[in-house]
Amino acid sequence: MNFSIVVYGAPQQSEGAWSAYRFAEAAIASGHSIYRVFFYHDGVWNGTDSNRPPQDEHDLNQLWSTLAQREKLDLVVCISAAKRRGVFDAGEASRYQTQPNLADGFVLSGLGQYTDALLVSDRMITFGV
């Protein structure tokens, strides 16, 4: 089965982000594929390299980056939601005269990527509120 995942929850405020990551790992381990992970609303906080969780908590940013690199996953951060929350890649940071803080392995893009994931995937699974 080919899944896409939508993450709405911030890593510090919701179990949704951690559940999404564990689902992705379990799906891949079971032989399924992940087409895309789309981070929306407060879920965009998963894609910033500004997160510094305490040592006894999961570093979801690093976990997602590592999983994406290992499995060639597409980690898409909604550009509109990201801009509202101050998350910028190098291009957007230059445009707004600020520093980039989008983590490695994540890309900014629009809702077209979300729609594409709906059309291509067998199932779209959402996590967090």
C-alpha positions in Angstrom: 0.0 0.0 0.0 1.2 3.5 -0.8 0.5 6.0 2.0 0.8 9.7 2.4 0.9 11.3 5.8 -0.3 14.7 7.0 1.0 16.0 10.3 -1.0 18.8 11.9 0.6 18.7 15.4 3.7 20.5 16.6 6.2 18.2 18.1 6.0 19.8 21.6 2.3 20.2 21.8 0.8 17.0 20.4 1.4 13.3 20.3 0.3 13.4 16.7 3.7 14.2 15.4 5.3 11.3 17.3 2.5 9.0 16.2 3.0 10.0 12.6 6.6 9.2 12.7 6.0 5.8 14.4 3.4 5.0 11.8 5.8 5.9 8.9 8.4 3.6 10.4 6.0 0.8 11.0 4.5 1.1 7.5 7.9 0.9 5.9 9.0 -2.0 8.1 5.8 -3.8 6.9 6.7 -3.4 3.3 4.5 -0.4 2.5 5.7 2.8 0.9 5.3 6.4 1.9 4.7 8.7 -1.0 4.8 12.0 0.9 4.7 13.5 4.4 3.0 16.9 4.4 3.4 19.2 7.4 0.5 21.6 7.8 -0.8 24.1 10.4 1.3 23.8 13.6 2.9 20.6 12.1 5.3 22.9 10.2 7.2 23.2 13.5 8.5 19.6 12.8 10.5 21.1 9.9 12.4 23.8 11.7 16.0 23.3 12.8 15.2 25.7 15.7 13.7 22.9 17.8 16.0 21.9 20.7 14.1 19.2 22.7 15.5 18.2 26.1 17.8 15.2 26.1 15.0 12.9 27.5 12.6 13.7 24.6 12.5 12.6 21.0 14.2 14.9 18.5 11.5 14.5 15.8 13.2 16.9 13.5 16.3 14.7 13.4 14.3 11.5 13.3 12.2 12.7 10.3 15.4 14.0 8.5 17.2 10.6 9.0 14.1 8.6 7.9 13.7 10.8 4.8 17.3 10.4 3.9 17.3 6.6 4.4 14.0 6.0 2.7 14.1 8.8 0.1 10.9 10.4 1.6 9.4 13.6 0.4 9.0 15.9 3.5 6.9 18.9 2.4 6.2 21.8 4.7 3.3 24.0 3.7 4.8 27.3 2.6 1.8 29.4 3.8 1.6 27.8 7.2 5.4 28.1 7.5 5.6 31.8 6.7 2.9 32.5 9.3 5.0 30.8 11.9 8.4 32.2 10.8 9.8 29.0 9.2 11.8 29.9 6.1 14.1 28.2 3.6 17.1 30.1 2.2 15.1 31.6 -0.7 12.2 32.8 1.5 14.6 34.0 4.2 16.4 36.2 1.7 13.1 37.6 0.5 12.0 38.5 4.0 15.5 39.5 5.1 15.7 37.0 7.9 17.7 33.8 8.6 16.7 30.4 7.2 15.6 27.8 9.7 14.1 25.0 7.6 15.8 21.8 8.6 17.7 19.5 6.2 15.5 17.1 4.3 12.4 19.3 4.4 11.2 21.5 1.5 8.7 24.3 1.4 5.8 23.9 -1.1 2.1 24.6 -1.5 -1.1 22.8 -1.3 -0.6 21.4 -4.8 1.7 18.9 -3.2 -1.0 17.9 -0.7 -3.5 17.4 -3.6 -1.0 15.4 -5.6 -0.5 13.2 -2.6 -4.3 12.6 -2.4 -4.4 11.6 -6.0 -1.3 9.3 -6.0 -1.6 7.6 -2.6 -3.8 4.6 -1.7 -4.5 6.2 1.7 -3.9 9.6 3.3 -3.4 9.4 7.0 -3.6 12.5 9.2 -2.1 13.0 12.7 -2.5 15.7 15.3 -4.9 18.6 15.7 
